[in-house]
Amino acid sequence: MPFPTAEDVAAFLGKAGDLTVVGLAGAHLPMVTELARAHTRGKGFTDYDLEAPVASVIVSATARLTNNPELLVSETIGDYSARYTVFQGWSIIERSVLDGYRRRTA
């Protein structure tokens, strides 16, 4: 499977074609991809392709970071308050997928 694109992340968020979202996703995508490569120690990655489950993890993690780039945990304005999803590392599901690709020995 080819590496995910910023457009893939925007589509995952339901904001395909939104240039602001595509731009943010494009800025965050390389970092999240390298975090995934480091976690798996390169397993599941080749020069031009990567395994579909790893690509899915990259898209979902990048979407969390793109959706809340300020990393706000919560916000209160008058009577209104909101809690946000924050990228603080891999979710439990993402981690279980990546751990399946992680080499356990050197």
C-alpha positions as CSV (number, residue, x, y, z in Angstrom):
1,M,0.0,0.0,0.0
2,P,1.4,3.5,-0.7
3,F,2.1,5.9,2.1
4,P,-0.9,7.9,3.3
5,T,-1.3,11.4,2.0
6,A,-2.6,14.6,3.6
7,E,-5.7,14.2,1.5
8,D,-6.3,10.7,3.0
9,V,-6.2,12.3,6.5
10,A,-8.6,15.1,5.5
11,A,-11.0,12.5,3.9
12,F,-10.8,10.4,7.2
13,L,-11.9,13.5,9.1
14,G,-14.7,14.1,6.6
15,K,-13.1,17.3,5.4
16,A,-11.8,16.2,2.0
17,G,-10.9,19.3,-0.1
18,D,-10.6,21.6,2.9
19,L,-7.2,23.2,2.1
20,T,-6.6,24.2,5.7
21,V,-7.0,20.6,7.0
22,V,-5.0,19.2,4.1
23,G,-2.2,21.7,5.0
24,L,-2.2,20.8,8.7
25,A,-2.3,17.1,7.9
26,G,0.6,17.6,5.5
27,A,2.6,19.2,8.3
28,H,1.9,16.5,10.8
29,L,2.0,13.4,8.6
30,P,5.8,13.1,8.3
31,M,6.3,13.2,12.0
32,V,3.6,10.6,12.8
33,T,5.0,8.4,10.0
34,E,8.5,8.5,11.6
35,L,7.1,7.8,15.0
36,A,5.4,4.7,13.6
37,R,8.6,3.7,11.8
38,A,10.6,4.1,15.0
39,H,8.0,2.1,17.0
40,T,8.1,-0.8,14.6
41,R,11.8,-0.4,14.1
42,G,11.1,-0.3,10.3
43,K,9.1,-3.5,10.1
44,G,6.1,-3.1,7.8
45,F,7.9,-0.3,5.9
46,T,9.7,-0.4,2.6
47,D,11.0,2.5,0.5
48,Y,7.8,3.0,-1.4
49,D,5.1,1.0,0.5
50,L,3.9,0.1,3.9
51,E,1.5,-2.5,5.3
52,A,-2.1,-1.4,5.3
53,P,-2.7,-1.7,9.1
54,V,0.4,0.5,9.7
55,A,-1.0,3.0,7.2
56,S,-4.3,3.0,9.0
57,V,-2.6,3.8,12.3
58,I,-0.7,6.7,10.7
59,V,-3.9,8.1,9.3
60,S,-5.8,7.9,12.5
61,A,-3.1,9.3,14.7
62,T,-2.4,12.1,12.2
63,A,-6.1,12.9,12.2
64,R,-6.2,13.3,16.0
65,L,-3.2,15.7,15.8
66,T,-4.6,17.6,12.8
67,N,-8.0,18.0,14.4
68,N,-6.5,19.6,17.5
69,P,-3.1,21.0,16.6
70,E,-3.0,23.3,19.7
71,L,-3.3,20.1,21.9
72,L,-6.0,21.7,23.9
73,V,-7.4,19.3,26.6
74,S,-10.5,21.4,27.4
75,E,-12.0,24.8,26.9
76,T,-14.6,26.7,28.8
77,I,-16.4,29.8,27.6
78,G,-19.2,30.9,29.9
79,D,-21.5,28.0,30.4
80,Y,-20.1,26.1,27.5
81,S,-17.3,23.6,28.0
82,A,-15.7,21.1,25.7
83,R,-13.1,18.3,26.1
84,Y,-10.9,17.5,23.1
85,T,-9.1,14.4,21.9
86,V,-5.4,15.0,22.2
87,F,-2.5,13.3,20.5
88,Q,-0.5,12.0,23.5
89,G,1.0,9.0,21.7
90,W,-0.7,5.9,20.3
91,S,-4.2,4.9,21.3
92,I,-4.6,1.4,22.7
93,I,-5.9,0.1,19.3
94,E,-3.1,1.8,17.4
95,R,-0.5,0.4,19.8
96,S,-1.8,-3.1,19.5
97,V,-1.5,-2.9,15.7
98,L,2.0,-1.4,15.8
99,D,3.1,-3.9,18.4
100,G,2.2,-6.7,16.0
101,Y,4.9,-5.3,13.6
102,R,7.5,-4.4,16.3
103,R,10.7,-6.5,16.2
104,R,11.3,-7.7,19.8
105,T,15.0,-8.5,19.3
106,A,17.8,-6.7,17.5
